[in-house]
């Protein structure tokens, strides 16, 4: 036995006592005495027959597993790395006959009450219930694309009398946007006036000529109101007015007075906000049951205490390349006060249907370590065992259990992390004690 092993148990006892694990530290003197019998006056020699029997029994039940040095709760049957810290797993010898670690506190019938006081233990019953599917996510307000109008000139020319100056200006439907001087529009006006004059000579046969000239003006962007003025005054307008086709906010402003513009030039956009869209993201684990028509509730910090209800009307066909999130679209009525502005972030809750007869436990009872989910189960004898579980659907406070638990069992909902930690410590110390005994037996057998 090496000198470092000799001082292992007292050092662990001091560490555990300082960490508050008094219930476990109380058992360490007995374990230390068993590990070092010569310190209690026992003989340092071990009969070879006992060593051989111990070694044979140990060999029959021994199995090798791989454990993380930093996180002993990570145990695997094969080589690999720790999912928490990334360290390589170390090969360790286990006793296959050992059951799952179980934590007990000395004191018989009063042990359970002592543990509850020490760790502030609270428990809850595993039960079958109905869970409602829902997703809490976030979304961004974007304009309704059906209410976005892009303003382009229909003919080349020079712009003047621009009535909007910058992005964000609000324009009412029918308001003047700008005037344009275009030789092509001037020529079309002259043709229209000549057709009107020919009506006196040709009578009804001139109607088709007049209509053709009117259609040409319309295709060049001259609205009916301007054509009526032209027909009444019978005089060519060099500066033809252009009016807003809808109410909205100016966006993508790209023109100034005096600029030469062409049909391919986008002068500005008008964004109507009477209706807006909310684009929300749904992560992969929640995408299976998301569909069109599900009820949605929208809230924003800008108006606390208020919610707006709508439904999903579209699921986008592509997912985010990084997060793999699926985007859904939610229309909102915004005509009254236009509270929702483009690029606002909002809270979104998507409601699905119920899932009946689900085995469920409180969310707070689950211990996560990266790849595994565990709970601490209360035993009828006053002890506790750590059980690995597989979880399913999650709600606000409850999680579905697919395997690992039965209805009626009681699981720890407060203090389970301390119990889980102590069970890992005791399990590791038992393995260390077994390794120390095996080393002592081999040493005696060698003599």
C-alpha positions as CSV (number, residue, x, y, z in Angstrom):
1,X,0.0,0.0,0.0
2,X,1.4,3.3,-1.0
3,X,1.7,6.4,1.4
4,X,-0.7,8.3,-0.8
5,X,-3.4,5.7,-0.3
6,X,-2.8,5.7,3.5
7,X,-3.9,9.4,3.7
8,X,-6.8,9.1,1.2
9,X,-9.6,8.4,3.6
10,X,-8.8,11.0,6.3
11,X,-8.5,13.6,3.5
12,X,-11.9,12.7,2.0
13,X,-13.5,12.8,5.5
14,X,-12.2,16.3,6.0
15,X,-13.4,17.4,2.6
16,X,-16.9,16.0,3.1
17,X,-17.3,17.4,6.6
18,X,-16.3,20.9,5.2
19,X,-18.8,20.4,2.3
20,X,-21.7,19.7,4.7
21,X,-22.1,16.0,3.9
22,X,-22.2,15.2,7.6
23,X,-24.4,12.2,7.2
24,X,-22.0,10.5,4.9
25,X,-18.8,11.7,6.7
26,X,-20.0,9.9,9.8
27,X,-19.6,6.6,8.0
28,X,-16.0,7.3,6.9
29,X,-14.1,6.2,10.0
30,X,-15.5,2.7,9.7
31,X,-14.6,2.6,6.0
32,X,-11.2,3.9,6.7
33,X,-10.6,1.3,9.4
34,X,-11.6,-1.4,7.0
35,X,-9.3,0.0,4.3
36,X,-6.3,0.2,6.8
37,X,-6.6,-2.6,9.3
38,X,-3.0,-2.3,10.5
39,X,-3.7,1.2,11.8
40,X,-6.3,-0.3,14.3
41,X,-3.8,-2.9,15.6
42,X,-4.7,-5.6,13.1
43,X,-2.1,-7.8,11.4
44,X,-0.7,-6.4,8.1
45,X,-0.5,-10.0,6.6
46,X,-3.5,-11.5,4.8
47,X,-3.9,-15.3,4.3
48,X,-3.3,-16.3,0.8
49,X,-6.5,-18.4,0.7
50,X,-8.7,-15.4,1.6
51,X,-7.0,-13.3,-1.0
52,X,-7.5,-16.0,-3.6
53,X,-11.2,-16.3,-2.7
54,X,-11.7,-12.5,-2.8
55,X,-9.9,-12.3,-6.1
56,X,-11.9,-15.1,-7.6
57,X,-15.2,-13.5,-6.4
58,X,-14.1,-10.1,-7.7
59,X,-13.2,-11.5,-11.1
60,X,-16.6,-13.3,-11.5
61,X,-18.6,-10.1,-11.0
62,X,-16.2,-7.5,-12.4
63,X,-17.0,-5.4,-15.4
64,X,-15.2,-2.5,-17.0
65,X,-16.8,0.7,-17.8
66,X,-15.7,4.2,-18.8
67,X,-16.1,7.1,-16.4
68,X,-15.4,10.9,-16.7
69,X,-12.7,11.9,-14.1
70,X,-14.4,15.3,-13.6
71,X,-18.0,14.2,-13.8
72,X,-18.3,10.7,-12.2
73,X,-22.0,10.5,-13.0
74,X,-21.1,10.1,-16.7
75,X,-20.6,6.3,-17.1
76,X,-20.5,4.6,-20.5
77,X,-20.0,1.0,-21.7
78,X,-17.5,2.1,-24.4
79,X,-14.7,4.6,-24.9
80,X,-15.6,8.2,-25.7
81,X,-15.6,11.7,-24.3
82,X,-17.6,13.4,-21.6
83,X,-20.6,15.3,-23.0
84,X,-20.1,18.0,-20.3
85,X,-16.4,18.8,-20.3
86,X,-15.1,16.9,-23.4
87,X,-12.5,14.9,-21.4
88,X,-11.7,11.4,-22.5
89,X,-13.5,8.7,-20.4
90,X,-11.2,6.6,-18.1
91,X,-11.5,2.8,-17.9
92,X,-12.7,1.8,-14.4
93,X,-13.5,-1.6,-12.8
94,X,-17.1,-2.0,-11.5
95,X,-18.8,-4.8,-9.6
96,X,-21.6,-6.0,-11.8
97,X,-23.6,-7.3,-8.8
98,X,-24.0,-3.7,-7.5
99,X,-27.4,-2.2,-8.0
100,X,-28.1,1.5,-8.6
101,X,-26.6,3.7,-5.9
102,X,-28.9,4.2,-3.0
103,X,-28.5,6.8,-0.4
104,X,-29.4,6.0,3.2
105,X,-29.0,8.1,6.4
106,X,-28.4,6.3,9.7
107,X,-31.1,6.3,12.3
108,X,-33.7,3.8,11.4
109,X,-37.3,5.1,11.4
110,X,-36.2,8.7,12.0
111,X,-33.7,8.7,9.1
112,X,-36.2,10.0,6.5
113,X,-37.1,13.1,8.6
114,X,-33.4,13.9,9.2
115,X,-32.7,13.7,5.5
116,X,-35.6,15.9,4.7
117,X,-34.4,18.5,7.1
118,X,-30.8,18.4,6.0
119,X,-31.5,18.6,2.3
120,X,-34.9,20.4,2.4
121,X,-36.4,17.5,0.5
122,X,-39.9,17.8,-1.1
123,X,-41.5,15.0,-3.1
124,X,-44.2,14.7,-5.7
125,X,-46.1,11.7,-7.1
126,X,-45.7,10.3,-10.6
127,X,-49.1,10.5,-12.1
128,X,-51.1,10.1,-15.3
129,X,-52.6,13.4,-16.5
130,X,-53.5,15.4,-19.6
131,X,-50.8,17.7,-21.0
132,X,-51.6,20.5,-23.5
133,X,-49.2,21.1,-26.3
134,X,-47.9,24.6,-26.5
135,X,-44.8,26.4,-27.7
136,X,-43.5,29.6,-26.2
137,X,-41.2,31.4,-28.7
138,X,-40.6,34.9,-30.1
139,X,-41.5,36.5,-33.4
140,X,-40.7,39.6,-35.4
141,X,-43.3,42.0,-36.9
142,X,-42.9,42.4,-40.7
143,X,-45.1,44.2,-43.2
144,X,-47.9,42.4,-44.9
145,X,-46.4,41.9,-48.4
146,X,-49.8,42.3,-50.0
147,X,-49.8,45.9,-48.6
148,X,-46.4,47.0,-50.0
149,X,-46.5,49.1,-53.1
150,X,-43.3,49.9,-55.1
151,X,-43.4,53.2,-56.9
152,X,-41.9,53.2,-60.4
153,X,-42.4,55.8,-63.2
154,X,-44.1,54.5,-66.4
155,X,-42.1,56.9,-68.6
156,X,-38.6,58.5,-68.6
157,X,-38.4,62.1,-67.5
158,X,-37.4,64.6,-64.8
159,X,-39.0,64.7,-61.4
160,X,-40.1,67.9,-59.6
161,X,-42.4,68.9,-56.7
162,X,-41.4,65.9,-54.6
163,X,-43.8,66.0,-51.6
164,X,-42.0,63.3,-49.5
165,X,-38.5,63.9,-48.2
166,X,-37.4,60.8,-46.1
167,X,-38.2,57.3,-45.1
168,X,-40.9,57.1,-42.5
169,X,-43.1,59.9,-43.9
170,X,-46.8,58.9,-43.8
171,X,-48.7,59.4,-47.0
172,X,-52.5,59.2,-47.5
173,X,-54.1,57.6,-50.5
174,X,-54.6,60.1,-53.3
175,X,-52.0,62.6,-51.9
176,X,-49.5,64.1,-54.4
177,X,-46.2,62.2,-54.5
178,X,-44.3,64.1,-57.2
179,X,-44.7,65.7,-60.7
180,X,-42.8,64.5,-63.8
181,X,-41.9,66.1,-67.1
182,X,-41.7,63.4,-69.7
183,X,-41.7,64.1,-73.5
184,X,-43.4,60.7,-74.0
185,X,-46.3,61.7,-71.8
186,X,-46.5,65.1,-73.4
187,X,-46.8,63.5,-76.8
188,X,-49.5,61.1,-75.6
189,X,-51.5,64.1,-74.3
190,X,-51.3,65.8,-77.7
191,X,-52.7,62.6,-79.3
192,X,-55.5,62.5,-76.9
193,X,-56.5,66.1,-77.5
194,X,-56.4,65.6,-81.3
195,X,-58.7,62.6,-80.9
196,X,-61.1,64.7,-79.0
197,X,-61.0,67.4,-81.7
198,X,-61.6,64.7,-84.4
199,X,-64.8,63.7,-82.7
200,X,-66.6,66.8,-84.0
201,X,-65.8,65.7,-87.6
202,X,-66.0,61.9,-87.3
203,X,-68.8,61.6,-84.7
204,X,-69.2,58.2,-83.1
205,X,-66.5,56.6,-85.3
206,X,-63.9,58.7,-83.3
207,X,-64.8,56.9,-80.0
208,X,-62.3,54.1,-80.7
209,X,-59.5,56.6,-81.4
210,X,-60.3,58.5,-78.2
211,X,-60.3,55.3,-76.1
212,X,-57.0,54.2,-77.6
213,X,-55.4,57.5,-76.7
214,X,-56.9,57.3,-73.2
215,X,-55.5,53.8,-72.6
216,X,-52.1,55.0,-73.7
217,X,-52.1,57.8,-71.1
218,X,-53.1,55.2,-68.4
219,X,-50.3,52.9,-69.4
220,X,-47.9,55.8,-69.0
221,X,-49.0,56.3,-65.4
222,X,-51.5,59.2,-65.9
223,X,-54.5,58.5,-63.6
224,X,-58.1,59.1,-64.5
225,X,-58.3,62.3,-62.4
226,X,-55.6,63.9,-64.5
227,X,-57.2,62.7,-67.8
228,X,-60.5,64.3,-66.8
229,X,-58.7,67.6,-66.1
230,X,-57.0,67.3,-69.5
231,X,-60.2,66.6,-71.3
232,X,-62.0,69.5,-69.6
233,X,-59.2,72.1,-70.1
234,X,-58.1,70.9,-73.5
235,X,-54.5,72.0,-72.7
236,X,-51.3,69.9,-72.4
237,X,-49.8,69.6,-69.0
238,X,-46.0,69.7,-69.0
239,X,-45.7,68.7,-65.4
240,X,-48.0,65.7,-64.8
241,X,-48.9,64.9,-61.2
242,X,-48.5,61.4,-59.7
243,X,-50.6,60.5,-56.6
244,X,-50.2,57.8,-53.9
245,X,-52.1,54.6,-54.8
246,X,-52.6,53.7,-51.1
247,X,-52.0,55.0,-47.6
248,X,-48.7,54.0,-46.0
249,X,-45.3,54.8,-44.7
250,X,-42.5,55.7,-47.1
251,X,-39.7,53.2,-47.3
252,X,-36.6,52.8,-49.5
253,X,-36.6,56.4,-50.6
254,X,-34.3,56.7,-53.6
255,X,-35.2,59.9,-55.4
256,X,-34.7,63.7,-55.1
257,X,-36.0,66.7,-56.9
258,X,-34.5,67.2,-60.4
259,X,-33.4,63.6,-60.9
260,X,-33.8,61.9,-64.2
261,X,-35.8,58.8,-63.7
262,X,-36.7,55.8,-65.9
263,X,-39.2,52.9,-65.7
264,X,-36.6,50.6,-64.0
265,X,-36.0,53.2,-61.3
266,X,-37.7,52.4,-58.0
267,X,-38.5,55.7,-56.5
268,X,-39.8,54.6,-53.1
269,X,-42.1,52.0,-51.4
270,X,-45.3,52.6,-49.5
271,X,-46.0,50.2,-46.7
272,X,-49.5,49.8,-45.4
273,X,-49.7,48.8,-41.7
274,X,-53.5,48.1,-41.4
275,X,-52.4,44.5,-41.4
276,X,-49.1,43.1,-40.4
277,X,-47.4,39.7,-40.2
278,X,-45.6,38.1,-37.2
279,X,-42.9,35.6,-38.3
280,X,-42.2,33.2,-35.4
281,X,-39.5,30.5,-35.2
282,X,-40.2,26.9,-34.0
283,X,-37.3,24.7,-33.0
284,X,-36.9,21.1,-34.4
285,X,-38.2,19.2,-31.3
286,X,-41.5,21.2,-31.5
287,X,-42.1,21.1,-35.3
288,X,-43.9,17.7,-35.5
289,X,-47.4,19.0,-34.5
290,X,-47.2,22.6,-35.8
291,X,-49.7,23.2,-38.6
292,X,-51.8,25.8,-40.2
293,X,-54.9,27.0,-38.2
294,X,-53.4,26.6,-34.7
295,X,-54.4,29.3,-32.2
296,X,-51.7,31.8,-31.4
297,X,-51.4,34.4,-28.7
298,X,-49.2,37.5,-29.2
299,X,-47.9,39.8,-26.5
300,X,-45.4,42.6,-26.4
301,X,-43.5,44.5,-23.6
302,X,-44.6,47.7,-25.2
303,X,-48.2,47.1,-24.0
304,X,-48.0,45.0,-20.8
305,X,-51.1,43.0,-19.8
306,X,-52.5,43.0,-23.4
307,X,-52.6,40.0,-25.8
308,X,-53.8,39.6,-29.4
309,X,-55.2,36.3,-30.7
310,X,-54.7,35.0,-34.2
311,X,-54.0,31.8,-36.1
312,X,-51.1,30.4,-38.1
313,X,-51.9,30.9,-41.8
314,X,-48.6,29.8,-43.4
315,X,-45.6,27.5,-42.7
316,X,-42.5,28.5,-44.7
317,X,-41.0,25.7,-46.8
318,X,-37.4,26.1,-45.7
319,X,-35.7,26.0,-42.3
320,X,-32.9,28.2,-40.8
321,X,-29.6,26.7,-42.0
322,X,-28.0,27.2,-38.5
323,X,-30.7,26.7,-35.9
324,X,-32.8,24.4,-38.1
325,X,-35.8,26.5,-36.9
326,X,-39.0,26.5,-38.9
327,X,-40.6,29.9,-39.6
328,X,-44.4,30.3,-39.3
329,X,-46.5,33.3,-40.3
330,X,-49.2,34.9,-38.1
331,X,-51.4,37.7,-39.5
332,X,-52.5,40.5,-37.1
333,X,-55.1,43.2,-37.5
334,X,-53.4,46.6,-36.9
335,X,-55.8,49.1,-38.3
336,X,-57.1,50.8,-35.1
337,X,-54.0,52.3,-33.5
338,X,-51.2,50.6,-35.6
339,X,-49.4,49.6,-32.4
340,X,-47.3,47.0,-34.2
341,X,-44.4,48.4,-36.2
342,X,-42.1,46.5,-38.5
343,X,-39.1,44.9,-36.8
344,X,-40.8,44.9,-33.3
345,X,-40.0,41.7,-31.3
346,X,-43.1,40.0,-29.7
347,X,-43.7,37.0,-27.5
348,X,-45.6,34.2,-29.2
349,X,-47.5,31.3,-27.7
350,X,-48.7,28.6,-30.1
351,X,-51.4,26.3,-28.7
352,X,-52.0,22.7,-29.8
353,X,-54.4,20.0,-28.7
354,X,-54.3,17.9,-25.6
355,X,-52.3,14.7,-25.0
356,X,-54.3,12.4,-22.8
357,X,-53.2,9.8,-20.2
358,X,-49.6,11.0,-20.1
359,X,-47.2,9.8,-17.4
360,X,-45.8,13.1,-16.2
361,X,-43.7,14.7,-13.4
362,X,-42.9,18.2,-12.4
363,X,-40.2,19.8,-14.6
364,X,-38.2,20.8,-11.5
365,X,-37.6,17.2,-10.5
366,X,-35.5,16.4,-13.6
367,X,-31.7,16.5,-13.4
368,X,-30.0,17.1,-16.7
369,X,-26.3,16.4,-17.4
370,X,-26.1,17.0,-21.1
371,X,-27.1,13.6,-22.6
372,X,-29.1,12.0,-19.7
373,X,-32.1,12.9,-17.7
374,X,-32.3,11.6,-14.1
375,X,-34.6,11.8,-11.1
376,X,-34.3,10.8,-7.5
377,X,-36.9,8.3,-6.4
378,X,-38.0,7.9,-2.8
379,X,-37.8,4.3,-1.6
380,X,-40.3,2.7,0.8
381,X,-37.5,1.9,3.2
382,X,-36.6,5.6,3.7
383,X,-33.7,5.6,1.1
384,X,-33.4,7.1,-2.3
385,X,-32.3,5.8,-5.6
386,X,-31.2,7.7,-8.8
387,X,-33.2,6.6,-11.9
388,X,-32.4,7.4,-15.5
389,X,-35.5,8.5,-17.5
390,X,-36.5,9.3,-21.0
391,X,-38.5,12.4,-21.4
392,X,-41.0,13.5,-24.0
393,X,-43.3,16.5,-24.4
394,X,-42.7,19.5,-22.1
395,X,-45.2,22.1,-20.9
396,X,-44.8,25.0,-18.6
397,X,-44.3,23.0,-15.4
398,X,-44.6,19.4,-16.4
399,X,-42.7,16.9,-18.5
400,X,-43.8,13.6,-20.1
401,X,-41.9,10.5,-19.0
402,X,-41.6,7.9,-21.7
403,X,-39.6,5.3,-19.6
404,X,-37.9,4.9,-16.3
405,X,-40.8,5.6,-13.8
406,X,-44.1,4.1,-12.9
407,X,-47.3,5.8,-11.8
408,X,-47.6,6.1,-8.1
409,X,-43.9,6.4,-7.4
410,X,-42.7,9.5,-5.5
411,X,-39.8,11.5,-6.9
412,X,-37.8,14.3,-5.2
413,X,-38.6,17.8,-6.5
414,X,-36.4,19.8,-4.0
415,X,-33.0,18.7,-2.8
416,X,-32.5,16.1,-5.5
417,X,-29.3,17.7,-6.7
418,X,-27.7,17.2,-3.3
419,X,-28.9,13.6,-3.0
420,X,-27.7,12.9,-6.5
421,X,-24.3,14.3,-5.8
422,X,-23.9,12.3,-2.5
423,X,-25.0,9.1,-4.3
424,X,-22.2,9.7,-6.9
425,X,-19.7,10.4,-4.1
426,X,-20.6,7.2,-2.2
427,X,-20.5,5.1,-5.4
428,X,-17.1,6.4,-6.3
429,X,-15.7,5.8,-2.8
430,X,-17.1,2.3,-2.8
431,X,-15.2,1.6,-6.0
432,X,-12.1,3.2,-4.5
433,X,-12.4,1.0,-1.4
434,X,-12.9,-2.1,-3.5
435,X,-9.7,-1.2,-5.5
436,X,-7.8,-0.6,-2.3
437,X,-8.9,-4.0,-0.8
438,X,-8.0,-5.7,-4.1
439,X,-4.6,-4.1,-4.1
440,X,-4.0,-5.2,-0.5
441,X,-5.0,-8.7,-1.3
442,X,-2.7,-8.9,-4.3
443,X,0.2,-7.5,-2.2
444,X,-0.3,-10.1,0.5
445,X,-0.6,-12.9,-2.1
446,X,2.7,-11.8,-3.6
447,X,4.4,-12.3,-0.2
